[in-house]
Amino acid sequence: MESQIQLHILRGSISNAQENRMDRWGTLVLAYKTLGVVFGGLVTSPLYVYPSMPLKSPTEEDYLGIYSIMFWTLTLIGVVKYGSIALKADDQGEGGTFALYSLLCRHMNIGILSSNRVSSNSSLAHSMHESTGKISQLGKFFESSMVARRVLLFVAILGMCMLIGDGILTPAISVLSAMDGLRAPFPSINKSLVEALSAAVLVVLFLLQKFGTSRVSFLFSPIMGAWTLTTPLVGIYSIIHYYPSIFKALSPHYIVHFFWRNGKEGWLLLGGTVLCITGSEALFADLGHFNRTSIQIAFLFTIYPSLVLTYAGQTAYLIRNLNDHDDGFYKFIPTKIYWPIFIIATSAAIVASQSLISATFSIIKQSVVLGYFPRVKVVHTSDNKEGEVYSPEVNYILMVLCVAVILIFGDGKEIGNAFAVILPAGVVVSLVMLITTVLLTLVMIIIWRTPPVLVALYFFVFFTMEGIYVSAVCTKILEGGWIPFAISFILALIMFGWFYGRQTKIEYELTHKMTLDRLGTLLSNPGVQRVLGLCFFYTNIQDGLTPVLGHYIKNVKSLHNITIFTTLRYLLASKVDPHERIVVRKMGLKGVYGCVIQYGYADSLNLEGDDFVGQVIESLKVHIQDFSDGVQCGATVAEIQAEISDLEEAKHAGVVHIRGKTRFYIGKSCGWFDRIMLAFYEVMHNNCRSALPALGVPPPQRIEVGMFYEP
């Protein structure tokens, strides 16, 4: 008997060891895949950092100071902030600035739209209420102050807009900088040809996006692996050949001496050095495509050492060739391996764009499902990883804008300046970093309850460091930096206009909602007929019925004998448990039910057509039986069976989905602000996708009921 027990334990331990070994291998494979998606923008930054700096007669001490700045920027912001802290602040596996905002909303009652608030019967609401009882003073301040809540929302939206814009400028500067290497061995190649080739490469890259992150990363990871391995090897060669003592620059006193000697000019050069951390925000924003451990392994053991050695090699070369900084990458490549490195560099620059393109798709999806961005088509490209998404409309808009940036601002330095202000490297390397620092500080105080001394140390170090970078890049607005400002302004205007229109519409519906008593009165009217069939009537509110219902009954004089008032509800959470996905209830009138379909921004709404109808009907059957088993209910078995039979009969008679096609009536009583914002919302609403195709509802089953709302 004892031998059998020992054998069982031994088999169990062997099985666990095999599972752990498989998990470790799986994590390593995932870490390998991150090379082709997450770190492209970051690891290819040596292509354009030195060429973007307006250096004037640099000295050996200047280059040592610049390298020291880049080393400590990569170490503090890359390793400490993102690699060690930010990745732990995920919202159920999702990363990015809006995930931080969502995380705060789940622990405080600071949601703006009532439709996004968590219902009282969900476990998410329970956890939120539980945490609310222990909320900090800062959390209470945000809950009580509408101004603070709106400022926090604005900060989160600003971070999203900038990172989306980052997906426009990063591909442009990466590919153009790599393709510019053709001009050194072939001086006859003019700038226009380089621009055309760069644009063609980008078009191909965007056309590949429809195949999904997994397939793209499988194709791209070997390229990034080759880049990550070869550039530090060249760097080591350059260090040995030109300046073996380069690592003395790791001492921070070289930074102090650099600013002491150069003053304002040294401060302005930060607009170029900030590009060394380009793409670091994608490390956090792409978290939903992979996982924390795989990203940390890839960054700490491959990307970070590669960048440190590559920049050291570049700097060592430039110390012996002081005026070669305008082409600081290709000139430090030995002649014998120039063409292999050029091919790898060009391929890596193409791949570099993938990190922020993937991050853009994730952020757009988060914004759409939370109601802060017009509905666009979002495709889930993986059955196993919910975070892998692709949006055709967004993809082609990014492609057009990227090509336009290259053709209009073909000079690498002009793009570099645009990159160093607010969106791209300036977003990723300045403002988005700053926004992430602020939101992470709030997470530390309100959710993690980090000791005040550590919070103060974190905030002081990173806010000061990133604030100085922001001040430096803002000086380049007139030199091309207006591009990120323009892009972020347009995106913010779209998001705010959509948000304002939705909020105004919901406020109108809550004010003019129909009660069950009023519905009962209308149905009791002999002139209103109950026709055979199953109707899903969509509404945006739960505490009452949409005003469109009264408008529909008054004009059509009928209602289906089985009517299910359905609300699509996006929660301020990344995922919702499957058993909480569909919530049904009886509404007290014969044949009238309520249904709430709730999911988070990282969930795929995988309810399609007949499958959706079948799941709702099954949920109703279970609810009817459970409800009828209650002590206060005196329903007989025959009545229960009759009610269930009515459901099946109505389903087979025909299913129809009715939604309101509401518009604002902008009369003379509206103020000028409402006139502008609501008219802008109407334009977007009339040109965006309906929510019904997300459920796979066939077009013949859709009915739209028009109605004017007067704000």
Disulfide bonds with the S-S distance in Angstrom:
none
